Amino acid sequence: MYKIQVLCYKGDMKFERKSLEETKELIQKIEAGEVQGLPQGRYFLIDKTNKRLIHEILPTENQEIVMIPIIQGG
Amino acid sequence: MKKITINNNGVFETETWQLTPYGIQRRRATLQTRIMSRRRKIQDKQLEINRLEKEIITIEEQLKTLNSPIVDAILQKHAQEQKEIEAKSQEILRELVGEELYQQLQTRKSLIFTAKDNLTYKIEWNGKIYRRVGKEWEQLCIVRPQELPLPDFITSLFFCVKENPTNYKLRYRR
């Protein structure tokens, strides 16, 4: 089970996906602005367990991911 | 014919004219026109007063609706939601930056960390971020997304600057 938490204006939004493919698809949709309530944009993926940046989601069971919107520099 | 008058208030010169029959008719016409003009002005003002009174009635109705208990309940619900969002955001911030940095932010109102470029950064409680340049803290130029709660913004800023510090420039460039 993949648990995805996205930081947004509501504080956060939580999703659960069973497979790696479904998780990747959800992340793509979020970044494309296709998920209601979430702004289009790029996000950092953080592993909630070790607080490290994830560059690629691994097929690990029970992974908790936090998606953090990337802040733009002026 | 001029006449000089002296009294306790001073010295006055007054002049009087005799009105000719033509002059009397002209003066009557002028006075009638003045009366008409002032009556028209009163009418216009009255229309304006009536319009403003109608507006006040509409505004009062709107205010009455907004002061209703249903709206109060909506506001209370919103305030409660905001409180919950704030609490959740604080919890995520605490969880992701770690207890030590979170406590630092609570007590010193800023958290200090080293990013991938080996430079030191400071995020203040209000979301302002600084880079250590020599002995000075120089502010970075950041675009804050309005919709993001402040603790979430600090969380994002922490990870963004830590991972990609070169993406962020100084606000006042040398």
gemmi code that builds the backbone of each chain (N, CA, C; Angstrom):
import gemmi

chains = {
    "A": [
        ("MET", (0.838, -1.204, 0.000), (0.000, 0.000, 0.000), (0.874, 1.256, 0.000)),
        ("TYR", (0.541, 2.188, -0.872), (1.270, 3.463, -0.923), (0.353, 4.558, -0.368)),
        ("LYS", (0.854, 5.272, 0.612), (0.082, 6.380, 1.167), (0.721, 7.685, 0.694)),
        ("ILE", (-0.080, 8.518, 0.046), (0.458, 9.763, -0.500), (-0.238, 10.939, 0.181)),
        ("GLN", (0.573, 11.833, 0.694), (0.052, 13.012, 1.389), (0.560, 14.238, 0.623)),
        ("VAL", (-0.357, 15.098, 0.217), (0.046, 16.271, -0.579), (-0.219, 17.538, 0.221)),
        ("LEU", (0.794, 18.371, 0.365), (0.603, 19.638, 1.067), (-0.117, 20.609, 0.148)),
        ("CYS", (-1.183, 21.203, 0.658), (-1.953, 22.147, -0.146), (-2.679, 23.123, 0.765)),
        ("TYR", (-3.549, 23.961, 0.177), (-4.213, 24.999, 0.964), (-5.119, 24.435, 2.052)),
        ("LYS", (-5.528, 23.170, 1.921), (-6.383, 22.564, 2.943), (-5.543, 21.975, 4.081)),
        ("GLY", (-4.240, 22.233, 4.047), (-3.342, 21.635, 5.021), (-2.675, 20.442, 4.374)),
        ("ASP", (-3.483, 19.446, 4.035), (-2.970, 18.324, 3.252), (-4.134, 17.528, 2.658)),
        ("MET", (-3.811, 16.735, 1.642), (-4.799, 15.812, 1.077), (-4.154, 14.445, 1.048)),
        ("LYS", (-4.936, 13.444, 1.432), (-4.349, 12.103, 1.531), (-4.953, 11.162, 0.500)),
        ("PHE", (-4.100, 10.310, -0.058), (-4.534, 9.322, -1.041), (-3.895, 7.978, -0.686)),
        ("GLU", (-4.528, 6.931, -1.144), (-3.946, 5.592, -0.968), (-4.019, 4.860, -2.296)),
        ("ARG", (-2.924, 4.256, -2.682), (-2.895, 3.478, -3.926), (-2.264, 2.118, -3.628)),
        ("LYS", (-2.795, 1.096, -4.325), (-2.336, -0.259, -4.021), (-1.032, -0.613, -4.729)),
        ("SER", (-0.890, -0.107, -5.978), (0.296, -0.521, -6.731), (1.211, 0.656, -7.063)),
        ("LEU", (2.415, 0.299, -7.476), (3.415, 1.295, -7.850), (2.941, 2.101, -9.064)),
        ("GLU", (2.349, 1.369, -10.034), (1.867, 2.027, -11.261), (0.780, 3.052, -10.944)),
        ("GLU", (-0.149, 2.644, -10.091), (-1.244, 3.543, -9.704), (-0.696, 4.783, -9.001)),
        ("THR", (0.343, 4.569, -8.176), (0.954, 5.680, -7.435), (1.609, 6.658, -8.409)),
        ("LYS", (2.369, 6.107, -9.375), (3.047, 6.962, -10.354), (2.025, 7.749, -11.178)),
        ("GLU", (0.931, 7.061, -11.513), (-0.125, 7.697, -12.309), (-0.753, 8.862, -11.522)),
        ("LEU", (-0.987, 8.617, -10.222), (-1.573, 9.667, -9.383), (-0.639, 10.883, -9.313)),
        ("ILE", (0.649, 10.616, -9.119), (1.628, 11.711, -9.019), (1.651, 12.525, -10.323)),
        ("GLN", (1.595, 11.819, -11.440), (1.577, 12.507, -12.749), (0.332, 13.391, -12.866)),
        ("LYS", (-0.801, 12.834, -12.422), (-2.062, 13.587, -12.506), (-2.011, 14.824, -11.616)),
        ("ILE", (-1.455, 14.659, -10.425), (-1.359, 15.800, -9.494), (-0.493, 16.893, -10.115)),
        ("GLU", (0.670, 16.488, -10.662), (1.583, 17.484, -11.243), (0.989, 18.162, -12.477)),
        ("ALA", (0.087, 17.433, -13.145), (-0.556, 18.004, -14.340), (-1.769, 18.858, -13.974)),
        ("GLY", (-2.096, 18.908, -12.686), (-3.243, 19.715, -12.237), (-4.573, 19.051, -12.531)),
        ("GLU", (-4.554, 17.708, -12.650), (-5.792, 17.002, -12.988), (-6.544, 16.490, -11.756)),
        ("VAL", (-6.006, 16.792, -10.581), (-6.694, 16.371, -9.362), (-7.318, 17.606, -8.725)),
        ("GLN", (-8.629, 17.534, -8.520), (-9.365, 18.688, -8.003), (-8.858, 19.131, -6.628)),
        ("GLY", (-8.652, 20.419, -6.497), (-8.201, 20.967, -5.217), (-6.700, 21.069, -5.082)),
        ("LEU", (-5.991, 20.537, -6.092), (-4.529, 20.611, -6.023), (-3.994, 21.400, -7.218)),
        ("PRO", (-3.147, 22.397, -6.947), (-2.649, 23.215, -8.051), (-1.623, 22.474, -8.911)),
        ("GLN", (-1.640, 22.811, -10.190), (-0.667, 22.220, -11.112), (0.720, 22.714, -10.726)),
        ("GLY", (1.719, 21.862, -10.864), (3.080, 22.293, -10.557), (3.973, 21.123, -10.226)),
        ("ARG", (5.220, 21.468, -9.942), (6.172, 20.406, -9.604), (6.229, 20.205, -8.093)),
        ("TYR", (6.445, 18.975, -7.719), (6.470, 18.624, -6.292), (7.734, 17.826, -5.967)),
        ("PHE", (8.214, 17.993, -4.742), (9.253, 17.109, -4.230), (8.555, 15.921, -3.589)),
        ("LEU", (9.161, 14.757, -3.721), (8.602, 13.575, -3.055), (9.504, 13.252, -1.864)),
        ("ILE", (8.916, 13.202, -0.702), (9.690, 12.925, 0.509), (9.197, 11.618, 1.114)),
        ("ASP", (10.151, 10.781, 1.481), (9.805, 9.546, 2.187), (9.494, 9.929, 3.634)),
        ("LYS", (8.277, 9.676, 4.047), (7.854, 10.147, 5.374), (8.606, 9.439, 6.504)),
        ("THR", (9.082, 8.230, 6.214), (9.758, 7.473, 7.267), (11.139, 8.039, 7.573)),
        ("ASN", (11.958, 8.215, 6.505), (13.321, 8.694, 6.787), (13.534, 10.178, 6.452)),
        ("LYS", (12.439, 10.859, 6.034), (12.478, 12.302, 5.733), (13.478, 12.640, 4.621)),
        ("ARG", (13.706, 11.693, 3.732), (14.651, 11.923, 2.634), (13.899, 12.144, 1.334)),
        ("LEU", (14.574, 12.824, 0.437), (14.013, 13.083, -0.881), (14.005, 11.784, -1.710)),
        ("ILE", (12.892, 11.539, -2.396), (12.805, 10.333, -3.228), (12.948, 10.761, -4.685)),
        ("HIS", (13.884, 10.173, -5.381), (14.024, 10.484, -6.805), (13.222, 9.491, -7.645)),
        ("GLU", (13.058, 8.296, -7.096), (12.281, 7.279, -7.805), (11.526, 6.432, -6.775)),
        ("ILE", (10.267, 6.200, -7.052), (9.492, 5.400, -6.086), (9.834, 3.928, -6.293)),
        ("LEU", (10.202, 3.307, -5.202), (10.597, 1.903, -5.293), (9.404, 1.001, -4.975)),
        ("PRO", (9.400, -0.194, -5.542), (8.281, -1.100, -5.244), (8.357, -1.679, -3.831)),
        ("THR", (8.309, -0.786, -2.853), (8.378, -1.224, -1.451), (6.957, -1.221, -0.878)),
        ("GLU", (6.677, -2.146, -0.038), (5.341, -2.188, 0.560), (5.216, -1.131, 1.652)),
        ("ASN", (4.013, -0.656, 1.848), (3.695, 0.311, 2.909), (4.581, 1.560, 2.888)),
        ("GLN", (4.706, 2.139, 1.717), (5.508, 3.352, 1.623), (4.629, 4.588, 1.831)),
        ("GLU", (5.135, 5.503, 2.644), (4.403, 6.754, 2.880), (5.167, 7.903, 2.249)),
        ("ILE", (4.508, 8.577, 1.316), (5.167, 9.645, 0.565), (4.484, 10.976, 0.850)),
        ("VAL", (5.293, 12.000, 1.046), (4.724, 13.347, 1.193), (5.123, 14.145, -0.048)),
        ("MET", (4.142, 14.749, -0.690), (4.430, 15.587, -1.869), (4.429, 17.049, -1.433)),
        ("ILE", (5.563, 17.686, -1.667), (5.730, 19.079, -1.233), (5.859, 19.977, -2.464)),
        ("PRO", (4.997, 20.995, -2.584), (5.115, 21.861, -3.770), (6.464, 22.576, -3.813)),
        ("ILE", (7.065, 22.592, -4.997), (8.361, 23.261, -5.131), (8.142, 24.771, -5.173)),
        ("ILE", (8.821, 25.465, -4.292), (8.684, 26.923, -4.183), (9.559, 27.580, -5.253)),
        ("GLN", (8.972, 28.544, -5.938), (9.706, 29.239, -6.996), (10.559, 30.365, -6.415)),
        ("GLY", (11.757, 30.483, -6.957), (12.625, 31.609, -6.571), (12.274, 32.819, -7.421)),
        ("GLY", (12.441, 33.995, -6.879), (12.081, 35.210, -7.616), (13.222, 35.738, -8.448)),
    ],
    "B": [
        ("MET", (-28.591, 107.116, -5.529), (-28.173, 108.161, -4.608), (-27.434, 107.533, -3.416)),
        ("LYS", (-26.241, 108.038, -3.114), (-25.451, 107.443, -2.024), (-25.772, 108.136, -0.719)),
        ("LYS", (-25.737, 107.278, 0.361), (-26.022, 107.823, 1.679), (-25.006, 107.251, 2.668)),
        ("ILE", (-24.434, 108.112, 3.510), (-23.445, 107.634, 4.483), (-24.120, 107.535, 5.844)),
        ("THR", (-23.916, 106.377, 6.495), (-24.522, 106.125, 7.806), (-23.397, 105.822, 8.790)),
        ("ILE", (-23.495, 106.351, 9.989), (-22.501, 106.041, 11.034), (-23.264, 105.466, 12.224)),
        ("ASN", (-22.809, 104.315, 12.693), (-23.382, 103.740, 13.924), (-22.283, 103.041, 14.713)),
        ("ASN", (-22.659, 102.318, 15.803), (-21.653, 101.676, 16.673), (-20.807, 100.639, 15.938)),
        ("ASN", (-21.337, 100.103, 14.846), (-20.608, 99.057, 14.097), (-19.640, 99.644, 13.079)),
        ("GLY", (-19.702, 100.897, 12.794), (-18.774, 101.511, 11.856), (-19.451, 102.526, 10.961)),
        ("VAL", (-18.728, 102.851, 9.829), (-19.244, 103.827, 8.871), (-19.670, 103.079, 7.622)),
        ("PHE", (-20.864, 103.365, 7.096), (-21.398, 102.619, 5.953), (-21.828, 103.572, 4.843)),
        ("GLU", (-21.589, 103.134, 3.634), (-22.084, 103.897, 2.486), (-23.092, 103.004, 1.776)),
        ("THR", (-24.307, 103.461, 1.614), (-25.330, 102.671, 0.928), (-25.845, 103.453, -0.266)),
        ("GLU", (-26.257, 102.700, -1.263), (-26.737, 103.330, -2.486), (-28.121, 102.778, -2.808)),
        ("THR", (-29.020, 103.608, -3.228), (-30.356, 103.135, -3.593), (-30.684, 103.576, -5.012)),
        ("TRP", (-31.447, 102.694, -5.707), (-31.893, 103.025, -7.052), (-33.408, 102.989, -7.096)),
        ("GLN", (-33.950, 103.784, -7.885), (-35.396, 103.694, -8.093), (-35.620, 102.731, -9.251)),
        ("LEU", (-36.545, 101.770, -9.062), (-36.825, 100.808, -10.125), (-37.850, 101.399, -11.088)),
        ("THR", (-37.518, 101.270, -12.323), (-38.467, 101.727, -13.339), (-39.523, 100.652, -13.512)),
        ("PRO", (-40.650, 100.892, -14.095), (-41.650, 99.838, -14.338), (-41.035, 98.667, -15.102)),
        ("TYR", (-40.170, 98.982, -16.108), (-39.508, 97.905, -16.862), (-38.584, 97.112, -15.937)),
        ("GLY", (-37.863, 97.877, -15.070), (-36.946, 97.255, -14.108), (-37.685, 96.350, -13.141)),
        ("ILE", (-38.890, 96.823, -12.692), (-39.691, 96.009, -11.762), (-40.067, 94.682, -12.428)),
        ("GLN", (-40.485, 94.775, -13.708), (-40.884, 93.551, -14.424), (-39.689, 92.605, -14.578)),
        ("ARG", (-38.525, 93.182, -14.891), (-37.304, 92.378, -15.059), (-36.946, 91.698, -13.739)),
        ("ARG", (-37.026, 92.492, -12.655), (-36.673, 91.950, -11.345), (-37.633, 90.817, -10.947)),
        ("ARG", (-38.944, 91.018, -11.207), (-39.923, 89.958, -10.932), (-39.544, 88.666, -11.667)),
        ("ALA", (-39.223, 88.845, -12.966), (-38.883, 87.676, -13.794), (-37.646, 86.975, -13.238)),
        ("THR", (-36.636, 87.812, -12.855), (-35.394, 87.231, -12.298), (-35.692, 86.455, -11.018)),
        ("LEU", (-36.477, 87.036, -10.122), (-36.789, 86.385, -8.854), (-37.559, 85.084, -9.074)),
        ("GLN", (-38.491, 85.109, -10.047), (-39.262, 83.890, -10.349), (-38.328, 82.791, -10.863)),
        ("THR", (-37.380, 83.202, -11.735), (-36.413, 82.228, -12.271), (-35.571, 81.643, -11.144)),
        ("ARG", (-35.150, 82.493, -10.223), (-34.325, 82.018, -9.084), (-35.105, 81.006, -8.241)),
        ("ILE", (-36.380, 81.355, -7.979), (-37.214, 80.429, -7.186), (-37.331, 79.083, -7.894)),
        ("MET", (-37.600, 79.135, -9.222), (-37.735, 77.891, -10.019), (-36.448, 77.069, -9.937)),
        ("SER", (-35.331, 77.784, -10.099), (-34.030, 77.100, -10.096), (-33.798, 76.396, -8.763)),
        ("ARG", (-34.082, 77.078, -7.658), (-33.865, 76.474, -6.338), (-34.813, 75.305, -6.096)),
        ("ARG", (-36.090, 75.469, -6.596), (-37.048, 74.360, -6.442), (-36.574, 73.118, -7.204)),
        ("ARG", (-36.005, 73.386, -8.411), (-35.495, 72.269, -9.224), (-34.343, 71.566, -8.485)),
        ("LYS", (-33.480, 72.406, -7.874), (-32.349, 71.832, -7.123), (-32.851, 70.976, -5.965)),
        ("ILE", (-33.885, 71.502, -5.256), (-34.468, 70.738, -4.129), (-35.016, 69.403, -4.648)),
        ("GLN", (-35.700, 69.458, -5.809), (-36.280, 68.245, -6.411), (-35.182, 67.214, -6.727)),
        ("ASP", (-34.078, 67.728, -7.345), (-32.955, 66.827, -7.683), (-32.372, 66.196, -6.416)),
        ("LYS", (-32.219, 67.060, -5.396), (-31.649, 66.547, -4.136), (-32.583, 65.502, -3.531)),
        ("GLN", (-33.915, 65.782, -3.629), (-34.901, 64.860, -3.078), (-34.815, 63.506, -3.795)),
        ("LEU", (-34.664, 63.565, -5.140), (-34.533, 62.317, -5.909), (-33.293, 61.548, -5.474)),
        ("GLU", (-32.194, 62.293, -5.266), (-30.932, 61.677, -4.828), (-31.106, 61.053, -3.440)),
        ("ILE", (-31.815, 61.802, -2.555), (-32.071, 61.282, -1.198), (-32.887, 59.990, -1.284)),
        ("ASN", (-33.956, 60.009, -2.129), (-34.787, 58.807, -2.282), (-33.961, 57.621, -2.776)),
        ("ARG", (-33.068, 57.900, -3.781), (-32.230, 56.828, -4.336), (-31.307, 56.258, -3.249)),
        ("LEU", (-30.673, 57.175, -2.479), (-29.758, 56.733, -1.427), (-30.506, 55.968, -0.328)),
        ("GLU", (-31.729, 56.403, -0.027), (-32.511, 55.694, 0.994), (-32.830, 54.273, 0.548)),
        ("LYS", (-33.160, 54.137, -0.766), (-33.422, 52.792, -1.304), (-32.163, 51.943, -1.202)),
        ("GLU", (-31.013, 52.561, -1.520), (-29.729, 51.838, -1.445), (-29.466, 51.380, -0.021)),
        ("ILE", (-29.750, 52.293, 0.935), (-29.529, 51.946, 2.349), (-30.383, 50.743, 2.731)),
        ("ILE", (-31.640, 50.735, 2.264), (-32.532, 49.604, 2.588), (-31.927, 48.296, 2.067)),
        ("THR", (-31.434, 48.314, 0.796), (-30.826, 47.111, 0.212), (-29.588, 46.697, 1.005)),
        ("ILE", (-28.749, 47.692, 1.320), (-27.511, 47.394, 2.062), (-27.844, 46.816, 3.438)),
        ("GLU", (-28.849, 47.410, 4.099), (-29.237, 46.915, 5.430), (-29.743, 45.479, 5.355)),
        ("GLU", (-30.482, 45.178, 4.264), (-30.971, 43.800, 4.090), (-29.809, 42.831, 3.921)),
        ("GLN", (-28.790, 43.281, 3.110), (-27.609, 42.429, 2.896), (-26.877, 42.183, 4.213)),
        ("LEU", (-26.714, 43.292, 4.979), (-26.007, 43.176, 6.262), (-26.762, 42.267, 7.224)),
        ("LYS", (-28.104, 42.393, 7.205), (-28.935, 41.565, 8.077), (-28.723, 40.083, 7.732)),
        ("THR", (-28.686, 39.804, 6.405), (-28.455, 38.419, 5.974), (-27.087, 37.930, 6.446)),
        ("LEU", (-26.071, 38.816, 6.279), (-24.725, 38.402, 6.675), (-24.558, 38.294, 8.189)),
        ("ASN", (-25.434, 38.948, 8.937), (-25.367, 38.855, 10.397), (-26.216, 37.708, 10.951)),
        ("SER", (-26.806, 36.925, 10.039), (-27.712, 35.871, 10.500), (-26.943, 34.731, 11.189)),
        ("PRO", (-27.602, 33.997, 12.057), (-26.937, 32.879, 12.763), (-26.356, 31.829, 11.806)),
        ("ILE", (-27.008, 31.656, 10.619), (-26.487, 30.655, 9.655), (-25.092, 31.066, 9.207)),
        ("VAL", (-24.941, 32.371, 8.897), (-23.629, 32.854, 8.447), (-22.616, 32.760, 9.587)),
        ("ASP", (-23.048, 33.091, 10.802), (-22.152, 32.955, 11.954), (-21.654, 31.515, 12.080)),
        ("ALA", (-22.580, 30.571, 11.845), (-22.209, 29.147, 11.940), (-21.184, 28.803, 10.864)),
        ("ILE", (-21.387, 29.354, 9.639), (-20.429, 29.108, 8.548), (-19.052, 29.643, 8.926)),
        ("LEU", (-19.031, 30.873, 9.488), (-17.756, 31.487, 9.881), (-17.066, 30.677, 10.975)),
        ("GLN", (-17.879, 30.202, 11.916), (-17.311, 29.395, 13.005), (-16.719, 28.096, 12.473)),
        ("LYS", (-17.454, 27.494, 11.512), (-16.987, 26.235, 10.908), (-15.665, 26.476, 10.173)),
        ("HIS", (-15.630, 27.612, 9.427), (-14.421, 27.953, 8.672), (-13.238, 28.171, 9.623)),
        ("ALA", (-13.508, 28.903, 10.733), (-12.441, 29.173, 11.706), (-11.936, 27.863, 12.308)),
        ("GLN", (-12.878, 26.946, 12.580), (-12.518, 25.643, 13.135), (-11.664, 24.853, 12.136)),
        ("GLU", (-12.105, 24.888, 10.850), (-11.341, 24.188, 9.799), (-9.929, 24.751, 9.685)),
        ("GLN", (-9.842, 26.098, 9.720), (-8.527, 26.749, 9.624), (-7.629, 26.332, 10.782)),
        ("LYS", (-8.266, 26.220, 11.960), (-7.519, 25.811, 13.154), (-6.980, 24.392, 12.973)),
        ("GLU", (-7.850, 23.518, 12.419), (-7.445, 22.123, 12.195), (-6.344, 22.040, 11.147)),
        ("ILE", (-6.502, 22.860, 10.048), (-5.482, 22.896, 8.986), (-4.149, 23.347, 9.562)),
        ("GLU", (-4.194, 24.392, 10.380), (-2.985, 24.943, 11.003), (-2.317, 23.862, 11.873)),
        ("ALA", (-3.151, 23.161, 12.658), (-2.613, 22.121, 13.545), (-1.978, 20.992, 12.726)),
        ("LYS", (-2.672, 20.595, 11.631), (-2.138, 19.521, 10.779), (-0.825, 19.955, 10.145)),
        ("SER", (-0.796, 21.214, 9.656), (0.409, 21.741, 9.010), (1.572, 21.773, 9.991)),
        ("GLN", (1.269, 22.199, 11.229), (2.323, 22.244, 12.252), (2.870, 20.835, 12.499)),
        ("GLU", (1.951, 19.869, 12.508), (2.342, 18.483, 12.767), (3.249, 17.955, 11.650)),
        ("ILE", (2.870, 18.269, 10.391), (3.686, 17.826, 9.246), (5.063, 18.487, 9.299)),
        ("LEU", (5.062, 19.795, 9.627), (6.334, 20.527, 9.732), (7.245, 19.874, 10.764)),
        ("ARG", (6.645, 19.584, 11.921), (7.395, 18.966, 13.017), (7.969, 17.613, 12.576)),
        ("GLU", (7.114, 16.846, 11.907), (7.496, 15.496, 11.493), (8.624, 15.517, 10.454)),
        ("LEU", (8.511, 16.467, 9.491), (9.464, 16.442, 8.379), (10.777, 17.181, 8.649)),
        ("VAL", (10.739, 18.265, 9.419), (12.022, 18.952, 9.687), (12.729, 18.351, 10.905)),
        ("GLY", (11.977, 17.584, 11.672), (12.573, 16.942, 12.843), (12.339, 17.772, 14.102)),
        ("GLU", (12.346, 17.064, 15.233), (12.004, 17.700, 16.512), (12.956, 18.841, 16.875)),
        ("GLU", (14.257, 18.623, 16.598), (15.258, 19.622, 17.015), (15.045, 20.960, 16.312)),
        ("LEU", (14.917, 20.890, 14.974), (14.718, 22.125, 14.199), (13.359, 22.751, 14.496)),
        ("TYR", (12.355, 21.887, 14.721), (11.014, 22.402, 15.021), (11.037, 23.193, 16.337)),
        ("GLN", (11.711, 22.634, 17.327), (11.808, 23.323, 18.620), (12.576, 24.640, 18.490)),
        ("GLN", (13.613, 24.577, 17.626), (14.408, 25.787, 17.361), (13.506, 26.892, 16.786)),
        ("LEU", (12.626, 26.473, 15.877), (11.695, 27.427, 15.254), (10.714, 27.986, 16.286)),
        ("GLN", (10.282, 27.134, 17.205), (9.326, 27.580, 18.219), (9.964, 28.530, 19.226)),
        ("THR", (11.189, 28.200, 19.632), (11.809, 29.000, 20.695), (12.558, 30.218, 20.147)),
        ("ARG", (13.355, 30.006, 19.080), (14.150, 31.126, 18.552), (13.469, 31.850, 17.393)),
        ("LYS", (12.300, 31.332, 17.005), (11.526, 31.911, 15.883), (12.264, 31.814, 14.553)),
        ("SER", (13.231, 30.919, 14.466), (13.912, 30.679, 13.191), (14.582, 29.312, 13.243)),
        ("LEU", (14.754, 28.703, 12.069), (15.495, 27.442, 12.044), (16.667, 27.568, 11.087)),
        ("ILE", (17.810, 27.047, 11.523), (19.052, 27.206, 10.757), (19.510, 25.829, 10.297)),
        ("PHE", (19.872, 25.752, 9.010), (20.315, 24.463, 8.470), (21.351, 24.688, 7.368)),
        ("THR", (22.045, 23.599, 7.019), (23.032, 23.668, 5.945), (22.460, 22.948, 4.736)),
        ("ALA", (22.552, 23.598, 3.579), (22.005, 23.004, 2.354), (23.093, 22.263, 1.580)),
        ("LYS", (22.706, 21.749, 0.406), (23.636, 20.938, -0.391), (24.849, 21.735, -0.897)),
        ("ASP", (24.730, 23.075, -0.934), (25.857, 23.896, -1.395), (26.807, 24.235, -0.244)),
        ("ASN", (26.570, 23.565, 0.912), (27.374, 23.761, 2.124), (27.265, 25.158, 2.717)),
        ("LEU", (26.272, 25.918, 2.278), (26.037, 27.241, 2.861), (24.947, 27.118, 3.935)),
        ("THR", (24.951, 28.087, 4.838), (23.994, 28.047, 5.943), (22.785, 28.915, 5.610)),
        ("TYR", (21.603, 28.412, 5.934), (20.354, 29.124, 5.652), (19.537, 29.261, 6.930)),
        ("LYS", (18.741, 30.314, 6.940), (17.878, 30.534, 8.116), (16.456, 30.839, 7.631)),
        ("ILE", (15.493, 30.067, 8.126), (14.086, 30.356, 7.812), (13.453, 30.930, 9.066)),
        ("GLU", (12.840, 32.097, 8.922), (12.171, 32.712, 10.071), (10.737, 32.201, 10.166)),
        ("TRP", (10.119, 32.392, 11.318), (8.754, 31.904, 11.582), (7.728, 32.490, 10.605)),
        ("ASN", (8.072, 33.674, 10.032), (7.121, 34.311, 9.108), (7.335, 33.884, 7.659)),
        ("GLY", (8.258, 32.947, 7.420), (8.465, 32.410, 6.084), (9.571, 33.096, 5.299)),
        ("LYS", (10.243, 34.078, 5.907), (11.356, 34.729, 5.205), (12.587, 33.837, 5.323)),
        ("ILE", (13.368, 33.777, 4.246), (14.552, 32.911, 4.275), (15.805, 33.712, 3.956)),
        ("TYR", (16.879, 33.370, 4.642), (18.140, 34.100, 4.495), (19.282, 33.122, 4.238)),
        ("ARG", (20.284, 33.605, 3.469), (21.516, 32.826, 3.247), (22.640, 33.554, 3.976)),
        ("ARG", (23.507, 32.795, 4.585), (24.639, 33.431, 5.288), (25.707, 33.783, 4.266)),
        ("VAL", (25.978, 35.069, 4.163), (27.029, 35.534, 3.246), (28.023, 36.297, 4.112)),
        ("GLY", (29.206, 35.678, 4.338), (30.177, 36.280, 5.260), (29.582, 36.286, 6.660)),
        ("LYS", (29.491, 37.488, 7.238), (28.930, 37.563, 8.598), (27.463, 37.973, 8.579)),
        ("GLU", (26.960, 38.239, 7.371), (25.599, 38.778, 7.242), (24.595, 37.702, 6.799)),
        ("TRP", (23.320, 37.913, 7.158), (22.229, 37.089, 6.627), (21.603, 37.884, 5.483)),
        ("GLU", (21.657, 37.340, 4.265), (21.088, 38.041, 3.101), (19.787, 37.343, 2.714)),
        ("GLN", (18.736, 38.116, 2.537), (17.412, 37.531, 2.242), (17.340, 36.969, 0.819)),
        ("LEU", (16.669, 35.834, 0.677), (16.478, 35.239, -0.651), (15.132, 35.683, -1.218)),
        ("CYS", (15.087, 35.713, -2.539), (13.855, 36.119, -3.216), (13.016, 34.870, -3.494)),
        ("ILE", (11.842, 34.829, -2.892), (10.984, 33.643, -2.963), (9.577, 34.074, -3.364)),
        ("VAL", (8.937, 33.258, -4.181), (7.539, 33.543, -4.525), (6.674, 32.631, -3.642)),
        ("ARG", (5.930, 33.263, -2.721), (5.127, 32.438, -1.796), (3.748, 32.144, -2.381)),
        ("PRO", (3.404, 30.860, -2.531), (2.044, 30.553, -3.004), (1.034, 30.973, -1.930)),
        ("GLN", (0.092, 31.817, -2.290), (-0.853, 32.394, -1.332), (-1.678, 31.325, -0.614)),
        ("GLU", (-1.987, 30.247, -1.368), (-2.952, 29.293, -0.816), (-2.342, 28.334, 0.212)),
        ("LEU", (-1.004, 28.339, 0.293), (-0.351, 27.371, 1.177), (-0.289, 27.894, 2.622)),
        ("PRO", (-0.764, 27.079, 3.616), (-0.637, 27.530, 5.006), (0.836, 27.760, 5.363)),
        ("LEU", (1.083, 28.696, 6.268), (2.462, 29.089, 6.590), (3.361, 27.909, 7.012)),
        ("PRO", (2.911, 27.026, 7.925), (3.794, 25.907, 8.296), (4.144, 25.017, 7.089)),
        ("ASP", (3.163, 24.806, 6.183), (3.436, 24.016, 4.968), (4.442, 24.734, 4.085)),
        ("PHE", (4.304, 26.065, 4.015), (5.230, 26.851, 3.212), (6.651, 26.712, 3.777)),
        ("ILE", (6.772, 26.748, 5.102), (8.098, 26.605, 5.733), (8.661, 25.213, 5.449)),
        ("THR", (7.793, 24.196, 5.505), (8.234, 22.821, 5.193), (8.772, 22.767, 3.756)),
        ("SER", (7.979, 23.330, 2.822), (8.376, 23.306, 1.412), (9.687, 24.046, 1.210)),
        ("LEU", (9.766, 25.225, 1.834), (10.962, 26.062, 1.701), (12.193, 25.315, 2.210)),
        ("PHE", (12.036, 24.650, 3.320), (13.136, 23.916, 3.940), (13.698, 22.878, 2.967)),
        ("PHE", (12.794, 22.072, 2.384), (13.253, 21.013, 1.482), (13.750, 21.578, 0.153)),
        ("CYS", (13.044, 22.573, -0.379), (13.427, 23.146, -1.677), (14.823, 23.753, -1.615)),
        ("VAL", (15.069, 24.550, -0.568), (16.371, 25.233, -0.465), (17.462, 24.237, -0.088)),
        ("LYS", (17.115, 23.284, 0.744), (18.105, 22.282, 1.164), (18.578, 21.451, -0.042)),
        ("GLU", (17.627, 21.093, -0.886), (17.952, 20.223, -2.020), (18.485, 20.985, -3.232)),
        ("ASN", (17.882, 22.144, -3.517), (18.283, 22.905, -4.710), (18.599, 24.358, -4.366)),
        ("PRO", (19.610, 24.585, -3.531), (19.858, 25.969, -3.063), (20.205, 26.935, -4.194)),
        ("THR", (20.783, 26.410, -5.264), (21.214, 27.318, -6.345), (20.030, 27.895, -7.136)),
        ("ASN", (18.844, 27.332, -6.936), (17.659, 27.859, -7.636), (17.189, 29.185, -7.049)),
        ("TYR", (17.711, 29.541, -5.894), (17.201, 30.723, -5.195), (18.274, 31.804, -5.116)),
        ("LYS", (17.909, 32.981, -5.592), (18.870, 34.092, -5.659), (18.654, 35.050, -4.483)),
        ("LEU", (19.670, 35.856, -4.223), (19.552, 36.859, -3.167), (18.558, 37.927, -3.606)),
        ("ARG", (17.815, 38.454, -2.651), (16.815, 39.482, -2.969), (17.489, 40.769, -3.446)),
        ("TYR", (18.517, 41.169, -2.723), (19.263, 42.361, -3.126), (20.621, 41.898, -3.647)),
        ("ARG", (20.729, 41.825, -4.989), (21.966, 41.299, -5.570), (23.055, 42.345, -5.591)),
        ("ARG", (24.276, 41.872, -5.386), (25.408, 42.802, -5.327), (25.964, 43.059, -6.728)),
    ],
}
model = gemmi.Model(1)
for chain_id, residues in chains.items():
    chain = gemmi.Chain(chain_id)
    for i, (resn, *xyz) in enumerate(residues, 1):
        res = gemmi.Residue()
        res.name, res.seqid = resn, gemmi.SeqId(i, " ")
        for name, pos in zip(("N", "CA", "C"), xyz):
            atom = gemmi.Atom()
            atom.name, atom.element = name, gemmi.Element(name[0])
            atom.pos, atom.b_iso = gemmi.Position(*pos), 0.0
            res.add_atom(atom)
        chain.add_residue(res)
    model.add_chain(chain)
structure = gemmi.Structure()
structure.add_model(model)
structure.setup_entities()
